[in-house]
């Protein structure tokens, strides 16, 4: 496409492109518009859709074809102008037609928010805390205990009241000043007594209650409770105990080790647990050390982030949160009803994280550009090979399903990893 583009900065992080498309290219758009809309035109003396274009234009005016012609021509012209000018848009452009007509070049402006300039501070040789990986005997015993609990049998208890550690199956309904409140009701809820799942004091007041008992539990919602309508208020819950269950743990011995693992002895099994915990601890320590370095680097940089970038990232965080809710059988609308939140309040919870995430991304990208750090084609292909192996697919079959955007995403992640490795290697870890 033959396009001429001029760039003008009209405010911070906002530019305006003036884009000129030659008349011949716009004429192609007009012809496509006519072909698309021909059947809409009803002209005396012609069957619907059979009137020539010059008759249609004389009868309705050329303007009747402009909207679709613009839609055919402008997107490609805009993309070419963006490539020519080297700007990096972060939002949709605002299009304004400046010149249009028979035999004339199409001229339009595109006002768009662009990626901000990052002013880097010190990023090499910075001092940051190094996190060490540690696994104690106590950690191993706790992991063993979790394994025992995962393999425990649940026994229904009928001859005693609830004790700490039991699972109580309950129906409950909460009241404030005698009035039921939204989200305060549950049926056949399995409550692990002593887990702290419910408001402080709730579980303690069920201790001793037997199957069939109805108990009034009196609690006060914390001042910082998520639902502001309930925060700080006293409440009464009417609770019916429907069943009491107790976990019967297996004995931690060699037989247990054989049942749950590939090892013959408890000692070997515990050693495998220690290795698993150490691997996880080393991974966390590496991540936390990297985060400490990145936080210092980002703190030293200055950037004025366009609002649209923050809002888009909040959109992504909200989407991820909604997906997690769906896995739990909830949706965002129901969650906000339970928490008594409006959309603005809910989105506001992600504000500071979005600010930090976007700034971090921009700063790392800038360092990558300054230092010439980018994932090579060989590294991208190696990563694709690993991904295919993990999914037990051939590399060729796996590649068939990858779109250009997917490959760009893989390359971007590898580039960020390379930048982070560079920063950690050049940091003073203490």
C-alpha angles and dihedrals in degrees: 000000000000105000133160117198134187122191126212126178106223100174139348110309091354124103135177121218118203104206126192120195118192118250094246092058091047089050088058088055091050091052091050089049091052092049091050095049103032095108091055094065118090111190124173112252095026133083111246109280095011101091114111117249095249090056091047091051092048092048100041103018127251089268090076089074098042101088097057092037089056090048090052096047109031102062094056091041090051093049091050091048091050090052092047094049096042094225120148110221118203098185142031114285126246105234123208122179112224102172131016133152149105111319093355129119112253110244122188138158126228116201111197142165113241137198110282126243113255120218106207122214125193110326105155122070094011119156117242138162118265114215116218123213114236133176120184132196086252090057090053092049091050090051090049089050090053089052090051091050092049088056096042124123119234113228122192111234119212106156102062145032129264117293131190108276094033124117111235118199105211146170113214143174127188127218134190114198087347094304122113113240130215115270093013098110132086138168128206090356114175106219120187103216111229095020094107091230092137133048115299110279096020098100094040091059091057093057109113096020115128133216109288094022120132113214133188109218117197118201141153121228113237117258090241094049112146094238105068091198089064101033113123095359126128115238138187120216120199105212130187117197107219101170141357120212130186128200114235106202123210118241114267100236141116092283090056090050090052091049097052104030147025091259129100099211137045090234092058091046092051090049089053089051089052091052092048091049092047092051090051092045092051091050092050092045091051091049093047091048090051090048090052091053094044092048091055093047093048092046089056093052129082125213135156103220117208112240092235091064091054092048092049092051091048087053088056093047091049090049091052091048091050091051091053090050091053090056086057093049095256135106133212095256092053092045092053090048091053092047091041092231131147121220094260093053092046094050090045089067089068097047100098093042091050091050091052096043095049094046091048092051092049094047094048091048090052092050090049090053094046093047096039093240115160135142111258125229089251091054091049091050091048090052091049089051091053092048091051091050091050089054091044092240132129114258091241094053092046092050091053090068096047117103122204088257090055092052091047089051091052090048092048092052092048090048092052090049090051091051093049091048089051092052093048092047089052096044128096102238114201 
